[in-house]
């Protein structure tokens, strides 16, 4: 990756009012050097680390460190691939701001999403507690 060119592209997006996210943090091409090189707003913790929450595996220590680092840097955090209430509780206890995954909904088409959002955000009917 050309760091100078990328820094310019990120600056242009930021100037246009767009927040900057690092997706799949901790895997692939994302690295700690990006946190030093680029001005970012949000770290998205890769699903592979969310999967190991509350398990006794070698990688189960990674998510807490990513979360602590993001907090220390003043970044918001998104956990990817959340599938259980246990994961949600664990993430909330550690101050993770957002989560995405099948716990909330399976992948869907744009039209299905629009209908789902209409149902989820439909105005609630007022209920009178007065007795007649």
Secondary structure, DSSP 8 states (H G I E B T S, - for coil): --HHHHHHHHHHHHHTT---EEEEETSTT--HHHHHHS--SEEEE-HHHHTTTTS-SGGGGHHHHHHHHHHHTT-EEEE-S---HHHHHHHHHTT--EE-STTT-----HHHHHHHHHHHT-----------
